[in-house]
Amino acid sequence: MSARLSSARTRAGLRTTARLSADALLILVMLAVSLWVLGRMWSIVWPLIVGLLLTTLTWPSARFLRRHGWPPALAAAVVTVAFLLVVAGVVALIAVPMSSQTDELTDGVVQGIDRLRDWAAGPPLNIDDDQITGALDSGMARVQDSVGSVVTTVATGLSSVVNGLITAVLALFLMFFFLKDGPRFLPWLTRQLPGRLATDVPAVALRGWETLGSFVRSQALVGLLDAVFIGLGLWILDVPLVLPLAVLTFVSAFVPIVGALFAGFVAVLIALVSNGLTDALIVLAIIVVVQQLEGNVFQPMIQSRGLGLHAAVILLAVTLGGSLAGIVGSLLAVPVAALIAVVWNYVREQLLEPEEPAPADA
């Protein structure tokens, strides 16, 4: 005789499933509302995030000065000015050598274009000058027909540049205030919150701060590895401007996807115009290999150790962040995932039942 389903257990299972579904739906609604509010306040939230990331990078220096008797305001001001000088030095390190070799690079670009035209004129393409001129004329006609969209695009780009400058200025001011008043924040937050929140929220905030610091340090280490390996390859191939290209590679590592593409494009272009097509292809191969090692080996391993996240979680977080919010999503995916893990681990610790003492031996 076959067993029959229990109607009572079936109803209980359906009720449990319905209750869990309703709870999950409420959580998703809450998350959607939170993200909507965050989007409406993004002009304030983004400088705040950048300021926090810069503060985690510069806080060890400020802490060192404070421990040696420097007033908080003076220590914060000195570290902020030193940070600006370092940024200016990095820009100069990239711009000055490039500007000193502008004529050489310009001549190389012209020669590179001529080589490409000669190559295109031969087999298997067999594209003559008339076809190239016709393609250029057709492109110019399309540009003229779409002047309005081009102007709109330029205006959007200028607006983005202005917003970026405003964000940078706000982030620097916030970094100064965080460096000056940061240690007083948790005690102040403890006094403002009632009951259990006065303990839980500061504890989670402290862990989150440590996690952000670990993220910035690991990202800097990944960028350093990229700069060393790519710079070594450029040096072996005798490509000019090795040091500026290595510095550019290190700096661009903090901007996912676009930063690596930009630095790689500049390196390949300089190799093409100075050393020829063969070395440019070798440089491209070196960059592709290093970027693959970074994305699939170095970054997941280093960040998983520093942030307490599995390498697969980091890869999935970056993919999801990029698909949801583009470059900004890719940049913030790993620290957001790490902060979620911090909150989850803390809540889990609070929900664990205390271990029962082992019975004494008779």
C-alpha positions in Angstrom: 0.0 0.0 0.0 1.5 3.4 -1.1 2.0 6.1 1.5 -0.4 9.1 1.3 0.6 12.8 1.7 -0.3 14.3 5.1 -2.7 17.2 4.6 -1.6 18.9 7.8 2.1 18.8 6.9 1.3 20.1 3.4 -0.7 23.0 4.8 2.1 23.8 7.2 4.7 23.7 4.5 2.6 26.0 2.3 2.1 28.4 5.2 5.8 28.4 5.9 6.7 29.0 2.2 4.1 31.8 2.0 5.5 33.5 5.1 9.1 33.3 3.9 8.1 34.6 0.5 6.3 37.6 2.1 9.3 38.3 4.2 11.6 38.1 1.2 9.3 40.4 -0.8 9.3 43.0 2.0 13.1 42.8 2.2 13.3 43.3 -1.6 10.9 46.3 -1.4 13.0 47.8 1.4 16.2 47.4 -0.7 14.5 48.9 -3.8 13.4 52.0 -1.8 16.8 52.3 -0.2 18.5 52.2 -3.6 16.0 54.8 -4.9 16.8 57.1 -2.0 20.5 56.5 -2.5 20.2 57.4 -6.2 18.3 60.7 -5.4 21.1 61.6 -3.0 24.0 60.4 -5.2 25.5 63.9 -5.6 26.3 63.8 -1.9 26.8 60.1 -1.4 29.5 59.8 -4.2 31.9 62.4 -2.7 31.3 60.9 0.7 32.4 57.4 -0.6 35.4 58.9 -2.4 36.4 60.8 0.7 36.1 57.7 2.8 38.3 55.7 0.4 40.9 58.5 0.3 40.8 58.6 4.1 41.5 54.9 4.4 44.5 55.4 2.2 45.9 58.4 4.1 44.9 57.6 7.7 48.1 55.6 8.6 50.1 58.8 8.0 47.7 61.0 10.0 47.6 58.4 12.8 51.4 58.4 13.0 51.6 62.2 13.3 48.8 62.2 15.9 50.6 59.6 18.0 53.7 61.8 18.0 51.9 64.7 19.5 50.7 66.6 16.5 47.4 68.4 16.9 44.6 66.7 14.9 43.9 69.7 12.7 47.6 70.2 11.8 48.1 66.5 11.2 45.1 66.4 8.9 46.2 69.5 7.0 49.7 68.2 6.5 48.6 64.8 5.2 46.0 66.4 2.9 48.6 68.8 1.4 51.1 65.9 1.1 48.5 63.9 -0.7 47.8 66.7 -3.1 51.6 67.0 -3.7 51.9 63.3 -4.4 49.0 63.5 -6.9 50.6 66.5 -8.6 53.9 64.7 -8.7 52.3 61.6 -10.3 50.6 63.8 -12.9 53.9 65.6 -13.6 55.8 62.2 -13.8 53.4 61.2 -16.6 52.9 64.5 -18.4 56.4 66.0 -18.5 58.2 63.1 -20.2 55.3 62.8 -22.7 55.3 66.5 -23.4 59.1 66.4 -23.9 58.7 63.7 -26.6 55.6 65.1 -28.2 57.4 65.8 -31.5 58.9 62.4 -31.7 55.5 60.7 -30.8 53.7 62.9 -33.4 56.1 61.9 -36.1 55.7 58.3 -35.0 52.0 58.5 -35.2 52.2 59.9 -38.8 54.6 57.2 -39.8 52.3 54.5 -38.1 49.3 55.8 -40.1 51.4 55.7 -43.3 52.4 52.1 -42.5 48.8 51.1 -42.0 47.8 52.7 -45.3 50.6 50.9 -47.1 49.6 47.6 -45.5 46.0 48.1 -46.3 46.9 48.9 -50.0 48.6 45.5 -50.4 47.1 42.0 -50.3 44.7 40.7 -49.1 42.8 44.0 -48.6 44.0 45.9 -51.7 42.5 49.2 -50.5 43.7 52.1 -52.6 43.9 55.8 -51.7 40.7 56.6 -53.5 38.8 54.2 -51.3 40.4 55.6 -48.2 39.6 59.1 -49.3 36.0 58.1 -50.1 35.7 56.5 -46.6 37.0 59.7 -45.0 34.6 61.9 -47.0 31.7 59.6 -46.0 32.7 59.8 -42.4 33.0 63.6 -42.5 29.5 63.8 -44.1 28.1 61.7 -41.3 29.7 63.9 -38.7 28.3 67.0 -40.4 24.8 65.4 -40.5 25.0 64.6 -36.8 26.3 68.0 -35.5 23.5 68.3 -33.0 24.2 64.9 -31.4 28.0 65.7 -31.4 27.3 69.0 -29.6 25.1 67.2 -27.1 27.7 64.6 -26.5 30.4 67.3 -26.0 28.2 69.2 -23.6 27.5 66.0 -21.6 31.2 65.3 -21.5 32.0 68.8 -20.2 29.2 68.4 -17.6 30.8 65.1 -16.5 34.2 66.8 -16.2 32.7 69.6 -14.1 30.9 67.2 -11.9 34.1 65.2 -11.5 36.0 68.3 -10.4 33.3 69.2 -7.9 33.3 65.6 -6.6 37.1 65.7 -6.2 37.0 69.0 -4.3 34.3 67.8 -1.9 36.0 64.5 -1.4 39.3 66.3 -0.4 37.4 68.5 2.1 35.7 65.5 3.5 39.0 63.6 3.7 40.4 66.5 5.7 37.5 66.5 8.2 37.6 62.7 8.5 41.3 62.7 9.2 40.8 65.5 11.8 37.6 64.3 13.6 37.4 60.6 12.6 38.4 59.1 16.0 35.7 61.1 17.7 33.0 59.8 15.4 32.3 56.4 17.1 32.1 57.8 20.6 29.7 60.5 19.3 27.7 57.9 17.5 27.5 55.8 20.6 26.0 58.7 22.6 23.4 59.3 19.9 21.9 55.8 19.7 19.6 54.2 22.2 19.9 50.8 23.9 21.4 47.9 22.0 22.0 50.1 18.9 24.6 52.1 20.8 26.8 48.9 20.9 25.9 47.2 17.6 26.1 50.1 15.1 29.6 51.4 16.3 30.9 47.8 16.2 29.7 47.3 12.7 31.1 50.7 11.7 34.5 49.9 13.1 34.6 46.6 11.2 33.5 48.3 8.0 36.2 50.9 8.3 38.8 48.2 8.7 37.4 46.4 5.7 37.6 49.6 3.5 41.2 50.0 4.5 42.0 46.5 3.5 40.2 47.0 0.2 42.3 50.1 -0.7 45.6 48.5 0.3 44.8 45.4 -1.7 43.8 47.4 -4.7 47.1 49.4 -4.5 49.0 46.1 -4.3 47.3 44.8 -7.4 48.0 48.0 -9.2 51.7 47.8 -8.2 51.9 44.3 -9.6 50.4 45.4 -12.9 52.8 48.3 -13.1 55.9 46.2 -12.3 55.1 43.4 -14.8 53.9 45.7 -17.7 56.8 48.1 -17.0 59.3 45.3 -17.1 57.9 44.1 -20.4 58.1 47.6 -21.9 61.7 48.0 -20.6 62.8 44.7 -22.2 61.3 45.8 -25.5 63.0 49.2 -25.2 59.7 51.1 -25.4 60.1 54.8 -24.5 58.4 56.4 -21.6 58.5 53.2 -19.5 58.3 55.0 -16.1 55.3 57.2 -17.0 53.5 54.2 -18.5 54.2 52.2 -15.4 52.9 55.0 -13.2 49.8 55.4 -15.4 49.2 51.6 -15.1 49.4 51.8 -11.3 47.0 54.8 -11.1 44.5 53.4 -13.6 44.2 50.2 -11.6 41.9 52.1 -9.2 39.4 52.6 -12.0 38.2 49.1 -13.1 37.8 48.2 -16.8 38.2 51.7 -18.3 41.4 52.4 -16.5 43.1 49.2 -17.7 41.8 49.7 -21.2 43.1 53.3 -21.3 46.5 52.5 -19.9 46.9 49.5 -22.3 45.8 51.6 -25.3 48.4 54.3 -24.5 51.2 51.7 -24.1 50.3 49.9 -27.3 50.1 53.2 -29.2 53.5 54.4 -28.0 55.0 51.0 -28.8 53.5 51.2 -32.3 54.7 54.6 -33.2 58.2 54.1 -31.7 59.1 50.5 -32.2 56.8 49.3 -35.0 53.9 46.9 -35.3 55.7 43.7 -34.1 56.7 45.2 -30.7 53.2 46.8 -30.4 51.6 43.3 -30.8 54.0 41.9 -28.2 53.1 44.8 -25.8 49.4 44.0 -26.5 50.0 40.4 -25.7 51.9 41.3 -22.4 49.1 43.6 -21.3 46.4 41.0 -22.1 48.3 38.3 -20.1 48.9 40.6 -17.1 45.3 41.8 -17.1 44.0 38.2 -17.2 46.3 37.3 -14.4 45.2 40.3 -12.4 41.5 39.7 -12.9 41.5 36.0 -12.4 44.4 35.4 -10.1 46.0 38.4 -8.4 43.0 40.4 -7.5 40.7 37.6 -6.3 43.5 36.0 -4.2 44.8 39.3 -2.6 41.3 40.8 -2.0 39.9 37.5 -0.7 42.6 37.3 1.9 42.3 40.9 2.9 38.5 41.1 2.8 37.6 37.7 4.0 35.7 37.0 0.8 36.0 34.0 -1.5 37.7 34.7 -4.9 34.5 33.5 -6.7 32.4 35.9 -4.7 34.7 38.8 -5.7 34.5 37.8 -9.4 30.7 37.6 -9.3 30.4 40.9 -7.3 32.5 42.8 -9.9 30.4 41.3 -12.8 27.1 42.1 -11.1 28.2 45.6 -10.1 29.4 46.4 -13.7 26.1 45.1 -15.2 24.0 47.2 -12.7 26.0 50.5 -12.6 28.8 50.4 -15.1 32.2 51.7 -14.1 31.0 53.0 -10.7 29.3 49.7 -10.0 32.6 47.8 -10.8 34.5 50.1 -8.5 32.2 49.8 -5.6 31.2 46.1 -6.0 34.0 44.6 -4.0 33.9 47.0 -1.0 30.0 46.8 -0.9 30.2 43.0 -1.0 32.7 43.1 1.9 30.6 45.5 3.9 27.6 43.2 3.4 29.7 40.3 4.6 30.7 42.4 7.7 27.1 43.1 8.6 26.0 39.5 7.9 28.9 38.0 10.1 28.1 40.4 12.9 24.3 39.6 12.8 25.2 35.9 12.7 27.4 36.2 15.7 24.6 37.9 17.7 22.1 35.2 16.7 24.3 32.3 17.6 23.2 30.3 20.6 25.7 30.2 23.5 27.5 26.9 23.7 26.4 24.7 26.5 29.2 23.7 28.9 30.4 20.2 28.5 29.1 17.9 31.3 31.6 17.1 34.0 33.0 13.6 34.1 31.5 11.5 36.8 
